[in-house]
């Protein structure tokens, strides 16, 4: 398999659109998922932002430093595009409808939907840090690079976001607190992995 570095080199040295297409195919799912979580499940907006991210990446690929990671750079573009979108919309946070109280989050089909909805209960900064940590698998320093936040701030956003999600799950799913019989992955674990 051709590495991202080799593909980026092909794009920058010989303006190879086929090489960039491979990069898009390789990373579009992760970027769409990242933006889907940032928009708290607004997948139409997430798809639009993902498309804009890749168009901008193609135009700016020559600015990628040879020592930088293409994946981190792409997430940085996506995150900045998301921030620009929220400013243009005049909103501090992108909100989705809260989950219904009768909703059963243990159903695996609903787990992803619940994760997106739960992310609406944390700030945009906490949402991006949680998403980069748990969905993109980035380290705290990588998250700091993408968000341009200090390492301590990244850690604080992740910790506060997890606490908010755990508190919401505890308050809205009365079978979880103190239920030692339940094992496996429930919504609390989903919230932690969001």
N, C-alpha and C positions, 0 to 999 in steps of 0.2 A: 504494500500500500504506500502510496506517495504521501509524504509528510506535509503538514500545513506549511512549513517553512519552504519546501520545494515548490509548492503551488503558488505561494505568495511571490517567490522569486520569478516564476514564470509569468505571473501577471504583471509585475513591475518591470521586468526586463524586456519582455516582448509583447506586452499588452494582450495576453492570451485569455480571451473570454471563456474558453472551455475550462481552463484551470480555475477561474473564479467560480464557474458553475459547480465544479466539484466541491469547492469550499462552501458554497451556499447549501448544496444538498447535504453535506456533512454536518453543518451546524444550524440549519434552519429550525429543526425541531427544538433544540435547546433554547434558541433565542425566542421562538414563539412561546414556549413554555414559561420562560423567564418573564417576558412581557405580559403574558396571561396572568401570572401571579401578581405582578406589579399593578395591573389594572383591576385586580380583585375579580377576575373571571370575565371581563369584558373582552371576549375573544375577537370580536370584529375590530375593535381598536387595537388589540394586540397584533393582529395580522397586518393591519395597516402600518403600525409602527415597525414591525419586523421587516416589511418590504422597504420602508424608508431607511431602516438601518443598513440593509444590504446595498441599497443604491448609494448611500453615503459612503459605506465602506469601500465600494468599488472606486468611487471618485477620489477617496483619500488614502488608498492603500499604499501609495508611495510614501506617506508620512509614518508608516509603521516602522519602528526601530527594529533593527535586525536582532537585538537582544530581547525584544518583547514577545509575549505570547499572543498569537493571533486570537485565541479564544478570549483572553482577558480584554484585549483591545476591542473586539466585537461586542462584548458585554458592556464595555465603557460607552461605546457609541449608542447601544440600545438604551442604556440607562439615561444618558444625556438627552436622547430623543424623547424618552418618557417624561423627563423633567420639563423639557420644552413644551410638550403637549399639555401637561398639567398647568403650566403657566399660561399658555394660550387659551385654555378653557376657563381660566380664572378660578380654578379649584385648588385647594390645598391638598385634598385627598380624593382619590377616585373611590367611590363607595358602591357597594352592591347591596342588594336586599339581604338582611340578616337571615340565617337559617330559621326555618319554622321550628317552634318548640316541639312539635310532634315528629319532626324529621328523625329518622333512625340512622345515625351516622356510621353504624357498624356495617352497613351494607357496602360491599366493596365497590359496587357501581357508583355509589354516591360519595365515596371517599375523596376523590379528586375534586368534585364539585364543592364539598364541604371545606376542603383545604383552601380553595380560592375564596370562598365566602368568609371563612375565618380570617383571612388576611386583610379583609376590609376593616377589621377591628384594631389594627395596629397602624402606626404612622407610616407614611411613605418611606421614611428613612429606615425604620425597623423592618418594613416589608422587603425592601431591596436587600438589606443585609441578611435577613433570614433566607430569602430565596437564593441568593448567591452561595450561602453556606450550605444549605441542605439540598437544594435542587441542582445547582451547578457544581457542588462539591468543592468550592473554592476555599482556600485557607484564609484566615483573618488578614494577613498581609496582602493577599491578592484582592480581597474585597476592598481594603483600603486604597489600593491602586485604582480599582474601577470607580469607586465612589469619591475618591480624593478626600477621604475622612481619615483622621488619625486612628491608629490601631486601637487605642483605648475607647474611642467613640464607637468603632465598629463592634467591639466586644460588648459595650453597654447596650447598643441597639439590639443586638442579638439576645442578650439576657433579658432586657425589658420586654421585647417582643414575645419571647417564649413564656415569660410570666403572664403577660396579658392573655395569650392564647390558652394557657393552662387554667387561668382563672375563669375565662369564659366557658371552657369545657366543663369545669367543676360546677359552675353556677347553672348551666343549662342541661347537663346530663347527670341526673341525680343517682344513676346506678353506678357511676364510677367511684365517687369518694368512699373510701373504706370498704369497697367490695373486693375482698380478697379472693373470691371464687372466680372472678373474671380473669382470664389470662389471654395472651395473644396480643394482637395489635388493635387497639381501640382508637377513638378519636384523640385521646390525650397523646398517644404515640404519633398519630397523624399530625397533630398540632406541633409536636416537637420536631417532626421531620419536614415540616412545611417550608 
